[in-house]
Amino acid sequence: MCVFAFSIGSSAQVFDKNALGVKFGGSVGDLSGVATQVSYQRGLNSINRLEFNLSVGLNRDGYLGFGGAYQWVWNIDGGFNWYAGPGANICFVDEYDGTDMYMGIGGMVGVEYRFPEVPIKLSLDINPTFGLINSYGLFVGAGIGVRFCF
């Protein structure tokens, strides 16, 4: 509890107003398999941002997904930050008998590094999601991201 209270009070910096790039990742137990995502982050203030991801699946079924998260960002040291926040997603999977829609809520926790000399940010995160529509249970995904900051 003390660690949580300390981390909430520590200062954070969202270095860039916008960041656009790609994320690569996959999930355990979900239909998307491995997905490539176009990822956009929008800084709201010095400690909060929004992240939006558009996914295209690389598995045997057609897959298109959209996810979003509200994040708090805390500075670790220099260009290293960690972030966490709630989110939701929706996806459409082309099944043999038609297209199905899936929806879930969850969150995102990760670390990132913003290079000081070039406008590039690298990230690594995990995304636990609870399925709510057409898929139930806990699904855990992970992603590696590369974004251009502006």
ABEGO torsion letter per residue (X at the ends): XAAAAAAAABBBBBABABBBBBBBBBBBGBAAEBBBBBBBBBBABAABBBBBBBBBBABABBBBBBBBBBBBBBBABEABBBBBEBBBBBBBBBBAAEBBBBBBBBBBBBBBBBBAABBBBBBBBBBBBBBABGBBEBBBBBBBBBBBBX
